[in-house]
Amino acid sequence: MIDTSRFGPWAVVAGGSEGVGAAFADELARAGMNLVLIARTPGPLDETAAKARAHGVQVRTLALDLLAADAVAQIRTATSDLEVGLLIFNAGANSYGHEFVTGDLDGFRRVITLNIDRQLELAQHFGAPMKQRGRGGIVLLGSLAGYLGSEQQSVYAAAKAFSRVFAEGLWIELEPYGVHVVELVLGVTRTPAMQRAGLNLDLPGMLVAEPADVAREGLEHLTDGPVWVAGGNYEAARKRSGFPRADLVRSAARALRKLMNRP
Ligand SMILES: NC(=O)c1ccc[n+]([C@@H]2O[C@H](COP(=O)([O-])OP(=O)(O)OC[C@H]3O[C@@H](n4cnc5c(N)ncnc54)[C@H](OP(=O)(O)O)[C@@H]3O)[C@@H](O)[C@H]2O)c1
């Protein structure tokens, strides 16, 4: 169970209403951590908050779109009186998939704004006071997709690669100050967002993780950064990091077509 004296008393979960984000909220509330939960849709946000409060912790909810220009200003205001010892940047599943050259640049920009801009802004805003206090943790949600280029999700995959390399840099900068950074890399995980996207999660031999398991694993390995590959996907991540790139990219593309029910 997470040590609230090192990573508390408050945790901010950006994308904390459902799936892996809700599982983090549950796990942290059980450990006695107070929570700020952020997501767009108020219903699931309030439900997750109510479940967390049942463990006796304080919970603030912020129903906002992280893409909004004033999103970070709203988060700063809503947390200005709190000591935030843990940031979990979870929101960020691919929201726009398309062949790049014929795609909508604004759609791609939204993927970048959420996965890169907001991640950087919140990591700096909450990371600076953690460094001063000499304790804290930052968890960035990564993906196996971030290990190689992908058709129809070239920008998402590249954004996840950015996050992983950024996490490594942040880790080496903050480690001497007692602040732990980890890129928590997920493979296919049974979240509501994936189910809404209509992914074929029942392919034979496919590893599908449950949100509660990867959230628990991530918190257990918060001090094992800079990168922790969850859900038994370490070997897949290692293979995807190899050469020759053309073979790896083609074979991952075939697997992704099956997952997404594409010819
Ligand atoms: N599920 C998988 O198979 C899988 C695999 C690899 C990596 N991951 C990573 O794991 C993380 C979680 O993925 P997920 O499948 O649970 O989907 P997700 O769409 O990232 O949703 C996660 C949470 O973020 C919130 N959210 C999404 N967009 C938001 C926005 N613009 N503003 C504010 N909140 C937002 C969602 O609530 P609202 O929709 O109500 O805002 C939800 O609470 C992502 O970073 C994803 O890349 C997932």
PDBQT file of the ligand as one rigid body, heavy atoms in Angstrom, charges set to zero:
ROOT
HETATM    1  N1  LIG A 301      -7.145   1.104 -22.205  1.00  0.00    +0.000 N 
HETATM    2  C1  LIG A 301      -6.080   0.647 -22.867  1.00  0.00    +0.000 C 
HETATM    3  O1  LIG A 301      -6.119  -0.423 -23.526  1.00  0.00    +0.000 OA
HETATM    4  C2  LIG A 301      -4.779   1.394 -22.789  1.00  0.00    +0.000 A 
HETATM    5  C3  LIG A 301      -3.625   0.838 -23.381  1.00  0.00    +0.000 A 
HETATM    6  C4  LIG A 301      -2.433   1.534 -23.302  1.00  0.00    +0.000 A 
HETATM    7  C5  LIG A 301      -2.374   2.753 -22.653  1.00  0.00    +0.000 A 
HETATM    8  N2  LIG A 301      -3.505   3.273 -22.094  1.00  0.00    +0.000 N 
HETATM    9  C6  LIG A 301      -3.416   4.588 -21.443  1.00  0.00    +0.000 C 
HETATM   10  O2  LIG A 301      -4.099   4.554 -20.203  1.00  0.00    +0.000 OA
HETATM   11  C7  LIG A 301      -4.712   5.830 -19.947  1.00  0.00    +0.000 C 
HETATM   12  C8  LIG A 301      -6.191   5.653 -19.627  1.00  0.00    +0.000 C 
HETATM   13  O3  LIG A 301      -6.851   5.182 -20.778  1.00  0.00    +0.000 OA
HETATM   14  P1  LIG A 301      -8.397   4.861 -20.828  1.00  0.00    +0.000 P 
HETATM   15  O4  LIG A 301      -8.564   3.696 -21.747  1.00  0.00    +0.000 OA
HETATM   16  O5  LIG A 301      -8.968   4.738 -19.458  1.00  0.00    +0.000 OA
HETATM   17  O6  LIG A 301      -9.085   6.097 -21.580  1.00  0.00    +0.000 OA
HETATM   18  P2  LIG A 301      -9.139   7.717 -21.418  1.00  0.00    +0.000 P 
HETATM   19  O7  LIG A 301     -10.002   8.193 -22.530  1.00  0.00    +0.000 OA
HETATM   20  O8  LIG A 301      -7.768   8.258 -21.373  1.00  0.00    +0.000 OA
HETATM   21  O9  LIG A 301      -9.948   7.981 -20.081  1.00  0.00    +0.000 OA
HETATM   22  C9  LIG A 301      -9.337   7.992 -18.833  1.00  0.00    +0.000 C 
HETATM   23  C10 LIG A 301      -9.908   9.083 -17.961  1.00  0.00    +0.000 C 
HETATM   24  O10 LIG A 301      -9.548  10.350 -18.489  1.00  0.00    +0.000 OA
HETATM   25  C11 LIG A 301     -10.703  11.203 -18.613  1.00  0.00    +0.000 C 
HETATM   26  N3  LIG A 301     -10.473  12.069 -19.781  1.00  0.00    +0.000 N 
HETATM   27  C12 LIG A 301     -10.267  11.688 -21.069  1.00  0.00    +0.000 A 
HETATM   28  N4  LIG A 301     -10.111  12.771 -21.848  1.00  0.00    +0.000 NA
HETATM   29  C13 LIG A 301     -10.200  13.851 -21.033  1.00  0.00    +0.000 A 
HETATM   30  C14 LIG A 301     -10.151  15.261 -21.245  1.00  0.00    +0.000 A 
HETATM   31  N5  LIG A 301      -9.977  15.779 -22.461  1.00  0.00    +0.000 N 
HETATM   32  N6  LIG A 301     -10.301  16.085 -20.187  1.00  0.00    +0.000 NA
HETATM   33  C15 LIG A 301     -10.487  15.588 -18.945  1.00  0.00    +0.000 A 
HETATM   34  N7  LIG A 301     -10.532  14.266 -18.689  1.00  0.00    +0.000 NA
HETATM   35  C16 LIG A 301     -10.408  13.410 -19.715  1.00  0.00    +0.000 A 
HETATM   36  C17 LIG A 301     -11.859  10.214 -18.755  1.00  0.00    +0.000 C 
HETATM   37  O11 LIG A 301     -13.120  10.754 -18.341  1.00  0.00    +0.000 OA
HETATM   38  P3  LIG A 301     -14.052  11.631 -19.349  1.00  0.00    +0.000 P 
HETATM   39  O12 LIG A 301     -14.117  10.849 -20.630  1.00  0.00    +0.000 OA
HETATM   40  O13 LIG A 301     -15.350  11.770 -18.641  1.00  0.00    +0.000 OA
HETATM   41  O14 LIG A 301     -13.350  12.931 -19.500  1.00  0.00    +0.000 OA
HETATM   42  C18 LIG A 301     -11.420   9.102 -17.805  1.00  0.00    +0.000 C 
HETATM   43  O15 LIG A 301     -11.696   9.448 -16.469  1.00  0.00    +0.000 OA
HETATM   44  C19 LIG A 301      -4.438   6.694 -21.189  1.00  0.00    +0.000 C 
HETATM   45  O16 LIG A 301      -3.324   7.517 -20.962  1.00  0.00    +0.000 OA
HETATM   46  C20 LIG A 301      -4.129   5.668 -22.266  1.00  0.00    +0.000 C 
HETATM   47  O17 LIG A 301      -3.306   6.164 -23.304  1.00  0.00    +0.000 OA
HETATM   48  C21 LIG A 301      -4.707   2.642 -22.162  1.00  0.00    +0.000 A 
ENDROOT
TORSDOF 0
